[in-house]
Amino acid sequence: MKNQLRYGKLKYISFVLLNLLCLAGANMLAAWVYMNTHNTRRHRYSYADHWSIVVFMLVIDVFITIAFNTLNRVLMRRALKELVESIKHVALSFVLLALVLFTTKLGADYSRFTVYLAYIIDLILLVGTHIAWKELLRRLLKRGRTPTALLMTTDKFLDEGIDTLTKSGVDVRAIFLLKAGKGQSRDDIDEVQTEDEATACICWTPLDRVYIYGLDHQMIPEKLKHACEEMGVAIDFVDFEYRILELKTVANEDPKYGALSFLEGKRDIPFPIRRVYWITQTEADQHRGFHAHKQNCQLLFCPHGKIDIILDDGSNEKKTVTLDGPRKGLLLMPGLWREMVWRESGSVLCVLASEYYDEKEYIRNYDEFIAYRNRETLPRGDGMT
Ligand code: T46
């Protein structure tokens, strides 16, 4: 995250300055009100004291802002949270100032009324300007720029994801990579590795969108979703309908010992595995399937034999993927109509699924499927790739 702090500090400074402005303005107003309502005691009012208190208040404000970090995640705070944080901020600085005022001679000369009033006005200005400024700052940071994005993907689909987004005119500012071991990464784009880093990136970087590529929605961390919601950053899926995967295989030097293929949870499968099932003892030329899933993501493979998977996205064009060995996997996202044809008797079809079995999640009628495709904005790019 090379650039994250740069943006962060900039935004942070703008809020520190706002705080100071609010406090200075509040103090002026309070003094003005005081002078116009306490004419008889005007002679007791010392400008020198006034200014020393103003300076003191401002120093306290900077101290609170930095030391107690009251502006932490200020861009993420909603109105109510903003109010609570501002009350905390004002109360703290009031207590600090009160401690000094009431133990020095200043307390006698300078009206406490002015101090109370200054803090009340400060609180109102603080909440009002912060809320307005947050919105304005977000707009200013986004104005006239190429749309910027954080791309969440796995290292398997990284280059593909960046290419797809770049071609559509999106500037990929950062990547949140779910790494499969050593994995690839990119030197030219900042990389976040933890949920916290990704959340911070959303708060501090002027992003327009988070794009998810090749991952199921269940892989998006709650924290990230929440941050996007708070920051008004949309989450979009740039996805594919299916992918043919080469499954990791360890072949023995002596072929008579065979080969071992394997799949590893998050590393190879972009969804949480909730179910595993397999179809056996099917005779050649038998057809199964004829349905689509609304939510279920799957990884299909055929460790033994040969099976054709015919995929239909509701357009006229159908695609056939032949699973004919243990090294080949087919990653299927929801929303595709499929038909399986057994090309060899006894071929075995194994499936890893993201959902528990739920008949309501199936679409088994083709007309319904077409209506579903037309109705639903599927969370992915257009068509089968
Ligand atoms: C898919 C293709 C590749 C269960 O009770 N639990 C289960 O987990 C599954 C998968 C099925 N069933 C029942 C439902 C039916 O009464 O088993 C029966 C046969 O299922 P279905 O006709 O859906 O089988 P296929 O071969 O047409 O489809 C299966 C999967 O259902 C489907 O998700 O994508 O394999």
Residues whose N, C-alpha, C, O or C-beta is under 5 A from the ligand:
A	BS01	T46	Y277 R288 G289 Y357
